[in-house]
Amino acid sequence: MNNKIVARSVLVGMLLFALIFGGVMYYTQVYAYYETLAPEDVGPVMLVKVDGTAAELPVTGMRAIDSDSSPLRFRACFSASAPPAEISASFARYEGASPLVGPSWFDCFDAREVGEALESGVAQAYLWQENIHYGIDRVVAIMPDGRAFAWQQMNHCGEVVYDGEAAPEGCPPAPEV
C-alpha cells in the first residue's frame, strides 16, 4: 500500500514538473524575449529604388517588435503613405519574400494573409535593408489598401553560410564565429 502512495506521488510530481517546465518554455518562446519597439527605434523605412539607391517610404502607425535572441524575430505593421501603384513604379521588387509567423499576441501581423497575398500577386514585396545582419534581409510587403508588413528573412548568402558552407560567390565574407 505504501508503494502505491509513493508511486502516485512520484507520478504526480513528475507531471507537475512537466507541466510547469512546459509552461515556462512556452512563455520564454512566445513572450519573454520580445521587446516592443517605438517608431524611432525602428528608424525610417528606406526601400531600395529601381536604380539601386534607397529612398524613404513615408509611413504612419508603426507597430514593431524584435528580440535579441534571433535576427529573424523582427516584425512590424504600418501604413504606407504613398499609393501602392506609385511604390511599385519607384521601388525594386524583392523576389522570394516569405513572411515568417510571429507570436499570436502581435495581432497586426498575419503571416498567412501576407504570404497568400504575395503568392497571388495582390501584395508586392520590397527590400528595406539587405544584410541587416549577415545573411538576413529586412523585407516589406505592401497590400493594395496601403497596409504594410515587415519582417526579416534569410537571403541566399545566409541560407548557405548558416548551413556550415563557405559563402557563395557574390556574397560578403562570412563573419567569423
Residue, then its C-alpha position, 0 to 999 in steps of 0.5 A: m500500500n505504501n508503494k502505491i502512495v509513493a508511486r502516485s506521488v512520484l507520478v504526480g510530481m513528475l507531471l507537475f514538473a512537466l507541466i510547469f517546465g512546459g509552461v515556462m518554455y512556452y512563455t520564454q518562446v512566445y513572450a519573454y524575449y520580445e521587446t516592443l519597439a517605438p517608431e524611432d527605434v525602428g528608424p525610417v523605412m528606406l526601400v531600395k529604388v529601381d536604380g539601386t539607391a534607397a529612398e524613404l517610404p513615408v509611413t504612419g502607425m508603426r507597430a514593431i517588435d524584435s528580440d535579441s535572441s534571433p535576427l529573424r524575430f523582427r516584425a512590424c505593421f504600418s501604413a504606407s503613405a504613398p499609393p501602392a501603384e506609385i511604390s511599385a513604379s519607384f521601388a525594386r521588387y524583392e523576389g522570394a519574400s516569405p513572411l515568417v509567423g510571429p507570436s499570436w499576441f502581435d495581432c497586426f501581423d498575419a503571416r498567412e494573409v501576407g504570404e497568400a497575398l504575395e503568392s497571388g500577386v495582390a501584395q508586392a514585396y520590397l527590400w528595406q535593408e539587405n544584410i541587416h545582419y549577415g545573411i538576413d534581409r529586412v523585407v516589406a510587403i505592401m497590400p493594395d489598401g496601403r497596409a504594410f508588413a515587415w519582417q526579416q528573412m534569410n537571403h541566399c548568402g545566409e541560407v548557405v553560410y548558416d548551413g556550415e558552407a563557405a559563402p557563395e560567390g557574390c556574397p560578403p565574407a562570412p563573419e567569423v564565429 
